[in-house]
Amino acid sequence: MAEESPKRRKANFNEAETEVLIEQVLKHERLLFAAGPGRASPGQKRQVWELIRHKVNPVAACPRDVEDLKKRWRDLKRRDRSKLCRLSQGCGAPGPPPAALGLLLAPEEELPPARRRLH
């Protein structure tokens, strides 16, 4: 007989969680990701991530910790870069500017029919 594993996978991020995460990370982007002499200390960054966690958890399907949020943010950035690359390859022209990446955060099913063929 198989024993139940003690570690269970958390629920996927829902749309509300993702929206709050994106909104808060973009709001604090300078503190979290700035480089150079004026950048935030690791302690300041940890405080910002905790603040973001407190904003996300009220709409979360299950309690999220800071590492969950950081991983989700990295996954969103990676997914958007790969979508941007795929979309721009078929056009011949460079893709949209980074500010337009918010449009790429929609699920792939919501892409216009003309763009679906590029996947």
TIRO-2110 file (N, C-alpha, C; in Angstrom, 1 decimal):
// TIRO-2110
0.8, -1.2, 0.0, N, 1, A
0.0, 0.0, 0.0, CA, 1, A
0.9, 1.2, 0.0, C, 1, A
0.4, 2.2, -0.7, N, 2, A
1.2, 3.4, -0.8, CA, 2, A
0.8, 4.4, 0.3, C, 2, A
1.8, 5.0, 0.9, N, 3, A
1.5, 5.9, 2.0, CA, 3, A
1.3, 7.3, 1.4, C, 3, A
0.5, 8.1, 2.0, N, 4, A
0.3, 9.5, 1.5, CA, 4, A
1.6, 10.3, 1.8, C, 4, A
2.0, 11.0, 0.8, N, 5, A
3.2, 11.8, 0.9, CA, 5, A
2.9, 13.0, 1.8, C, 5, A
3.9, 13.3, 2.7, N, 6, A
3.6, 14.4, 3.7, CA, 6, A
3.6, 15.8, 3.0, C, 6, A
4.2, 15.9, 1.9, N, 7, A
4.3, 17.2, 1.2, CA, 7, A
3.3, 17.2, 0.0, C, 7, A
2.4, 18.1, 0.1, N, 8, A
1.4, 18.3, -1.0, CA, 8, A
1.6, 19.6, -1.7, C, 8, A
1.3, 19.5, -3.0, N, 9, A
1.4, 20.7, -3.9, CA, 9, A
0.4, 21.7, -3.5, C, 9, A
0.8, 23.0, -3.5, N, 10, A
-0.1, 24.1, -3.3, CA, 10, A
-1.0, 24.3, -4.5, C, 10, A
-2.1, 24.9, -4.3, N, 11, A
-3.0, 25.2, -5.4, CA, 11, A
-2.4, 26.2, -6.3, C, 11, A
-2.8, 26.2, -7.6, N, 12, A
-2.3, 27.2, -8.6, CA, 12, A
-2.7, 28.6, -8.2, C, 12, A
-1.9, 29.6, -8.6, N, 13, A
-2.3, 30.9, -8.4, CA, 13, A
-3.6, 31.2, -9.2, C, 13, A
-4.5, 31.9, -8.5, N, 14, A
-5.7, 32.3, -9.2, CA, 14, A
-5.5, 33.6, -9.9, C, 14, A
-6.4, 34.1, -10.7, N, 15, A
-6.3, 35.3, -11.4, CA, 15, A
-6.1, 36.5, -10.5, C, 15, A
-6.9, 36.6, -9.4, N, 16, A
-6.8, 37.7, -8.4, CA, 16, A
-5.5, 37.8, -7.8, C, 16, A
-4.9, 36.6, -7.4, N, 17, A
-3.6, 36.6, -6.8, CA, 17, A
-2.5, 37.1, -7.7, C, 17, A
-2.6, 36.7, -9.0, N, 18, A
-1.6, 37.1, -10.0, CA, 18, A
-1.7, 38.6, -10.2, C, 18, A
-3.0, 39.1, -10.3, N, 19, A
-3.1, 40.5, -10.5, CA, 19, A
-2.6, 41.4, -9.4, C, 19, A
-2.8, 40.9, -8.1, N, 20, A
-2.3, 41.7, -7.0, CA, 20, A
-0.8, 41.6, -7.0, C, 20, A
-0.2, 40.4, -7.3, N, 21, A
1.2, 40.2, -7.3, CA, 21, A
1.8, 41.2, -8.3, C, 21, A
1.3, 41.2, -9.5, N, 22, A
1.9, 42.0, -10.6, CA, 22, A
1.8, 43.5, -10.2, C, 22, A
0.6, 43.9, -9.7, N, 23, A
0.4, 45.3, -9.3, CA, 23, A
1.4, 45.7, -8.3, C, 23, A
1.6, 44.9, -7.2, N, 24, A
2.5, 45.3, -6.1, CA, 24, A
3.9, 45.2, -6.5, C, 24, A
4.3, 44.2, -7.3, N, 25, A
5.7, 44.2, -7.7, CA, 25, A
6.1, 45.3, -8.6, C, 25, A
5.2, 45.7, -9.5, N, 26, A
5.5, 46.8, -10.4, CA, 26, A
5.5, 48.1, -9.6, C, 26, A
4.7, 48.2, -8.6, N, 27, A
4.6, 49.4, -7.7, CA, 27, A
6.0, 49.6, -6.9, C, 27, A
6.6, 48.5, -6.6, N, 28, A
7.8, 48.5, -5.8, CA, 28, A
9.0, 48.0, -6.6, C, 28, A
8.9, 48.1, -7.9, N, 29, A
9.9, 47.5, -8.8, CA, 29, A
11.3, 48.1, -8.6, C, 29, A
11.4, 49.4, -8.3, N, 30, A
12.6, 50.1, -8.1, CA, 30, A
13.3, 49.6, -6.9, C, 30, A
12.6, 49.4, -5.8, N, 31, A
13.2, 48.9, -4.6, CA, 31, A
13.7, 47.4, -4.7, C, 31, A
12.9, 46.6, -5.4, N, 32, A
13.2, 45.2, -5.5, CA, 32, A
14.3, 44.9, -6.5, C, 32, A
14.4, 45.6, -7.6, N, 33, A
15.3, 45.2, -8.7, CA, 33, A
16.3, 46.2, -9.2, C, 33, A
16.3, 47.4, -8.5, N, 34, A
17.3, 48.4, -9.0, CA, 34, A
18.7, 47.9, -8.7, C, 34, A
19.6, 48.3, -9.6, N, 35, A
21.0, 48.0, -9.4, CA, 35, A
21.8, 49.3, -9.1, C, 35, A
23.0, 49.1, -8.7, N, 36, A
23.9, 50.3, -8.5, CA, 36, A
23.9, 50.7, -7.1, C, 36, A
24.6, 51.9, -6.9, N, 37, A
24.8, 52.3, -5.5, CA, 37, A
23.6, 52.7, -4.7, C, 37, A
22.5, 53.0, -5.4, N, 38, A
21.3, 53.4, -4.6, CA, 38, A
20.3, 52.3, -4.4, C, 38, A
20.7, 51.1, -4.6, N, 39, A
19.8, 49.9, -4.5, CA, 39, A
19.5, 49.7, -3.0, C, 39, A
18.4, 48.9, -2.8, N, 40, A
17.9, 48.6, -1.5, CA, 40, A
18.7, 47.5, -0.9, C, 40, A
18.8, 47.5, 0.4, N, 41, A
19.5, 46.4, 1.1, CA, 41, A
18.6, 45.1, 1.1, C, 41, A
19.3, 44.0, 1.3, N, 42, A
18.5, 42.7, 1.4, CA, 42, A
17.4, 42.8, 2.4, C, 42, A
17.6, 43.5, 3.5, N, 43, A
16.6, 43.6, 4.6, CA, 43, A
15.4, 44.4, 4.1, C, 43, A
15.7, 45.5, 3.3, N, 44, A
14.6, 46.3, 2.8, CA, 44, A
13.8, 45.5, 1.7, C, 44, A
14.5, 44.8, 0.9, N, 45, A
13.8, 43.9, -0.1, CA, 45, A
12.9, 42.9, 0.6, C, 45, A
13.4, 42.3, 1.7, N, 46, A
12.7, 41.3, 2.4, CA, 46, A
11.4, 41.9, 2.9, C, 46, A
11.5, 43.1, 3.5, N, 47, A
10.3, 43.8, 4.0, CA, 47, A
9.3, 44.1, 2.9, C, 47, A
9.8, 44.5, 1.7, N, 48, A
8.9, 44.8, 0.6, CA, 48, A
8.1, 43.5, 0.2, C, 48, A
8.9, 42.4, 0.1, N, 49, A
8.3, 41.1, -0.3, CA, 49, A
7.2, 40.7, 0.8, C, 49, A
7.5, 40.9, 2.0, N, 50, A
6.5, 40.6, 3.1, CA, 50, A
5.3, 41.5, 2.9, C, 50, A
5.5, 42.7, 2.6, N, 51, A
4.3, 43.6, 2.3, CA, 51, A
3.5, 43.1, 1.2, C, 51, A
4.2, 42.7, 0.1, N, 52, A
3.5, 42.1, -1.0, CA, 52, A
2.7, 40.8, -0.6, C, 52, A
3.3, 40.0, 0.2, N, 53, A
2.7, 38.8, 0.7, CA, 53, A
1.4, 39.1, 1.5, C, 53, A
1.5, 40.1, 2.3, N, 54, A
0.3, 40.5, 3.1, CA, 54, A
-0.8, 41.1, 2.2, C, 54, A
-0.5, 41.6, 1.0, N, 55, A
-1.5, 42.1, 0.0, CA, 55, A
-2.1, 40.9, -0.8, C, 55, A
-1.3, 39.9, -1.1, N, 56, A
-1.7, 38.8, -1.9, CA, 56, A
-2.5, 37.8, -1.1, C, 56, A
-2.1, 37.5, 0.1, N, 57, A
-2.8, 36.4, 0.9, CA, 57, A
-4.3, 36.6, 1.1, C, 57, A
-4.8, 37.8, 1.3, N, 58, A
-6.3, 37.9, 1.4, CA, 58, A
-7.1, 37.4, 0.2, C, 58, A
-6.5, 37.4, -0.9, N, 59, A
-7.2, 36.9, -2.1, CA, 59, A
-6.7, 35.6, -2.6, C, 59, A
-5.8, 35.0, -1.8, N, 60, A
-5.2, 33.7, -2.2, CA, 60, A
-6.0, 32.5, -1.9, C, 60, A
-5.9, 31.5, -2.8, N, 61, A
-6.6, 30.2, -2.6, CA, 61, A
-6.0, 29.5, -1.4, C, 61, A
-4.7, 29.6, -1.1, N, 62, A
-4.1, 29.1, 0.1, CA, 62, A
-3.0, 30.0, 0.5, C, 62, A
-2.5, 30.0, 1.7, N, 63, A
-1.5, 30.9, 2.2, CA, 63, A
-0.2, 30.8, 1.3, C, 63, A
0.3, 32.0, 0.9, N, 64, A
1.5, 32.0, 0.1, CA, 64, A
2.6, 32.5, 1.0, C, 64, A
3.8, 32.0, 0.8, N, 65, A
5.0, 32.6, 1.4, CA, 65, A
5.8, 33.4, 0.4, C, 65, A
6.8, 34.1, 0.9, N, 66, A
7.5, 35.0, 0.0, CA, 66, A
8.2, 34.2, -1.2, C, 66, A
8.7, 33.0, -0.9, N, 67, A
9.3, 32.2, -1.9, CA, 67, A
8.3, 31.8, -3.0, C, 67, A
7.1, 31.5, -2.6, N, 68, A
6.1, 31.3, -3.6, CA, 68, A
5.9, 32.5, -4.6, C, 68, A
5.8, 33.6, -4.0, N, 69, A
5.6, 34.9, -4.8, CA, 69, A
6.8, 35.2, -5.7, C, 69, A
8.0, 35.0, -5.2, N, 70, A
9.2, 35.2, -6.0, CA, 70, A
9.2, 34.3, -7.2, C, 70, A
8.9, 33.0, -6.9, N, 71, A
8.9, 32.0, -8.0, CA, 71, A
7.8, 32.3, -9.0, C, 71, A
6.6, 32.7, -8.6, N, 72, A
5.6, 33.1, -9.5, CA, 72, A
6.0, 34.3, -10.4, C, 72, A
6.6, 35.3, -9.8, N, 73, A
7.1, 36.4, -10.5, CA, 73, A
8.1, 36.0, -11.6, C, 73, A
9.1, 35.2, -11.2, N, 74, A
10.1, 34.7, -12.2, CA, 74, A
9.4, 34.0, -13.3, C, 74, A
8.4, 33.1, -13.0, N, 75, A
7.7, 32.3, -14.0, CA, 75, A
6.9, 33.3, -14.9, C, 75, A
6.3, 34.3, -14.4, N, 76, A
5.6, 35.2, -15.3, CA, 76, A
6.5, 35.9, -16.2, C, 76, A
7.7, 36.4, -15.7, N, 77, A
8.6, 37.1, -16.6, CA, 77, A
9.2, 36.1, -17.6, C, 77, A
9.5, 34.9, -17.3, N, 78, A
10.0, 34.0, -18.2, CA, 78, A
9.0, 33.6, -19.3, C, 78, A
7.7, 33.4, -18.9, N, 79, A
6.7, 33.1, -19.8, CA, 79, A
6.4, 34.3, -20.8, C, 79, A
6.4, 35.5, -20.3, N, 80, A
6.2, 36.6, -21.1, CA, 80, A
7.3, 36.8, -22.1, C, 80, A
8.6, 36.6, -21.7, N, 81, A
9.7, 36.7, -22.6, CA, 81, A
9.6, 35.7, -23.7, C, 81, A
9.2, 34.5, -23.4, N, 82, A
9.1, 33.5, -24.4, CA, 82, A
7.9, 33.8, -25.4, C, 82, A
6.8, 34.3, -24.8, N, 83, A
5.7, 34.7, -25.7, CA, 83, A
6.1, 35.8, -26.6, C, 83, A
6.8, 36.8, -26.1, N, 84, A
7.2, 37.9, -26.8, CA, 84, A
8.1, 37.5, -28.0, C, 84, A
9.0, 36.6, -27.7, N, 85, A
9.9, 36.1, -28.7, CA, 85, A
9.2, 35.3, -29.8, C, 85, A
8.2, 34.5, -29.4, N, 86, A
7.4, 33.7, -30.4, CA, 86, A
6.6, 34.6, -31.2, C, 86, A
6.0, 35.7, -30.6, N, 87, A
5.1, 36.6, -31.4, CA, 87, A
6.0, 37.4, -32.3, C, 87, A
7.1, 37.8, -31.9, N, 88, A
7.9, 38.7, -32.8, CA, 88, A
8.6, 38.0, -33.9, C, 88, A
8.9, 36.7, -33.8, N, 89, A
9.6, 35.9, -34.8, CA, 89, A
8.7, 35.9, -36.1, C, 89, A
7.4, 35.7, -36.0, N, 90, A
6.6, 35.5, -37.1, CA, 90, A
6.3, 36.9, -37.8, C, 90, A
6.5, 38.0, -37.1, N, 91, A
6.2, 39.3, -37.7, CA, 91, A
7.3, 39.9, -38.5, C, 91, A
8.5, 39.6, -38.2, N, 92, A
9.6, 40.2, -38.9, CA, 92, A
10.0, 41.5, -38.3, C, 92, A
9.1, 42.2, -37.6, N, 93, A
9.4, 43.4, -37.0, CA, 93, A
9.6, 43.2, -35.5, C, 93, A
10.4, 44.0, -34.8, N, 94, A
10.6, 43.8, -33.4, CA, 94, A
9.3, 43.8, -32.7, C, 94, A
9.3, 43.1, -31.5, N, 95, A
8.0, 42.9, -30.7, CA, 95, A
7.7, 44.2, -30.0, C, 95, A
6.6, 44.2, -29.3, N, 96, A
6.2, 45.4, -28.5, CA, 96, A
7.2, 45.8, -27.5, C, 96, A
7.3, 47.1, -27.1, N, 97, A
8.2, 47.5, -26.1, CA, 97, A
7.9, 46.8, -24.8, C, 97, A
8.8, 46.8, -23.8, N, 98, A
8.6, 46.1, -22.6, CA, 98, A
7.4, 46.6, -21.8, C, 98, A
7.0, 47.9, -22.0, N, 99, A
5.8, 48.5, -21.3, CA, 99, A
4.6, 47.8, -21.7, C, 99, A
4.6, 47.2, -22.9, N, 100, A
3.4, 46.5, -23.4, CA, 100, A
3.3, 45.1, -23.0, C, 100, A
4.2, 44.6, -22.2, N, 101, A
4.2, 43.2, -21.7, CA, 101, A
3.0, 42.9, -20.9, C, 101, A
2.3, 43.9, -20.3, N, 102, A
1.1, 43.6, -19.5, CA, 102, A
0.0, 42.9, -20.4, C, 102, A
0.0, 43.2, -21.7, N, 103, A
-0.9, 42.5, -22.6, CA, 103, A
-0.6, 41.1, -22.7, C, 103, A
0.6, 40.7, -22.5, N, 104, A
1.0, 39.3, -22.7, CA, 104, A
0.7, 38.5, -21.4, C, 104, A
0.2, 39.1, -20.3, N, 105, A
0.0, 38.3, -19.1, CA, 105, A
-1.3, 37.6, -19.2, C, 105, A
-2.2, 37.8, -20.2, N, 106, A
-3.4, 37.1, -20.3, CA, 106, A
-3.1, 35.7, -20.7, C, 106, A
-4.0, 34.8, -20.3, N, 107, A
-3.8, 33.4, -20.7, CA, 107, A
-3.8, 33.2, -22.2, C, 107, A
-3.1, 32.2, -22.6, N, 108, A
-2.8, 32.0, -24.0, CA, 108, A
-4.1, 31.8, -24.8, C, 108, A
-5.2, 31.2, -24.1, N, 109, A
-6.4, 31.0, -24.8, CA, 109, A
-7.1, 32.3, -25.2, C, 109, A
-6.7, 33.4, -24.6, N, 110, A
-7.3, 34.7, -24.9, CA, 110, A
-6.6, 35.4, -26.0, C, 110, A
-5.5, 34.9, -26.6, N, 111, A
-4.8, 35.5, -27.7, CA, 111, A
-5.8, 35.6, -28.9, C, 111, A
-5.6, 36.7, -29.7, N, 112, A
-6.5, 36.8, -30.9, CA, 112, A
-6.2, 35.6, -31.8, C, 112, A
-7.1, 35.1, -32.6, N, 113, A
-6.9, 33.9, -33.5, CA, 113, A
-5.7, 34.0, -34.4, C, 113, A
-5.4, 35.2, -34.9, N, 114, A
-4.3, 35.4, -35.8, CA, 114, A
-3.0, 35.1, -35.1, C, 114, A
-2.9, 35.3, -33.8, N, 115, A
-1.7, 35.1, -33.1, CA, 115, A
-1.5, 33.6, -32.6, C, 115, A
-2.6, 32.9, -32.5, N, 116, A
-2.6, 31.5, -32.0, CA, 116, A
-1.7, 30.6, -32.9, C, 116, A
-1.7, 30.9, -34.2, N, 117, A
-1.0, 30.1, -35.1, CA, 117, A
0.5, 30.1, -34.9, C, 117, A
1.0, 31.1, -34.2, N, 118, A
2.5, 31.3, -34.0, CA, 118, A
3.0, 30.4, -32.8, C, 118, A
2.1, 29.7, -32.1, N, 119, A
2.6, 28.9, -31.0, CA, 119, A
3.1, 27.6, -31.4, C, 119, A
END
